[in-house]
């Protein structure tokens, strides 16, 4: 960890106001497969979600449930396990 000296300077410290509570949101299940050649299986997604929950992540963005049957099945299984974090999924609208 880099300790920036100006963060500890007495002329700066009174200006720092940190929230009393922080929340962590993870997008691995949504954006993790955006890299060429990266594909998560259903079991991969479940293990990732379990690891994120164990790490204390508060919310997990799970991706677009309507895009693929396997993705939808993974999201349903993850939610069914009630791991603790809140999960969100996205949808796409089709114009007609």
N, C-alpha and C positions, 0 to 999 in steps of 0.2 A: 504494500500500500504506500502510495506517495503522500507524504505529509507536506502540503504546500505551506510555506512559512507565513504567508499573508493571512491564512485562515486563523492563525493563532496570534496575530498581531493585536495588541490591546486597543489599537484605534479602529480595528475592524470587528472584533468580537461582539461589541454591543449592538452592532447592526445585524447580526445573525439571529434569525428567528426560525427555529425548526419546528415542524409539526410534532405534536405529542404522540401521534400514531401514524405509522406508515403502512401502506398496502402494496403488495407485490402482485403484478399481473404478468403472466407468461404467455407468449405467443408461439411457443415451439410447435405445438400441434397444428397451428394455422400456417405459420410461415416457414417452419422447418423443412417442408418439402418443396419450397420454392427454388432451392438450389438444384441445378441439373444433376441428375443421377441419384438423388436422395428420394427414397420411397419408404415410408413407414408401413409395416403390416399392421393389422388389427392388434396383434399381441404387442408390437413395438409401442403403439399408441397407449395401450393400457399400462404398460410398464413405465412409460414416460410420465403419464398422469399420476401414477402411484408415487413415483419419485418426486415429482413436483409437490404433491400433497405432503409427503413426508418432510420435504424441505421447508414447508410452511408457506407456500405460495397461496395467496388469497383468492385469486381468480385465474382461470385458464381459458384462453380463447381456443376453442376446439376445431375451428375451420367451418367449412360449408357442408352441412350435413346432407343437403340435397344433391350434391355433385356426384357422389359415387356410393353405391350400395355398401361397399366395405367400410367406407368412412362413416356412413350413417350407423352401421352396426357397431363400430368401435365407439362412437360417441354414446350410443344407447347403453352399451356395456359399462362404460366409464361412469356415466350418471347413475346407473343402477347400483354401483358399488358404494355410493355415498362416501366418497373419500374425504370430504370436508370443504375443498374449495368450491366456489361458484363457477359454473361453466357457462360459456356463451357460444352460440353457433350463429353463423351468418346465413343469409339467404339472398338469392338473386331474383329479381323480377324480370319477367319476359313480357315485352310489349306485344300488343296484339293488333 
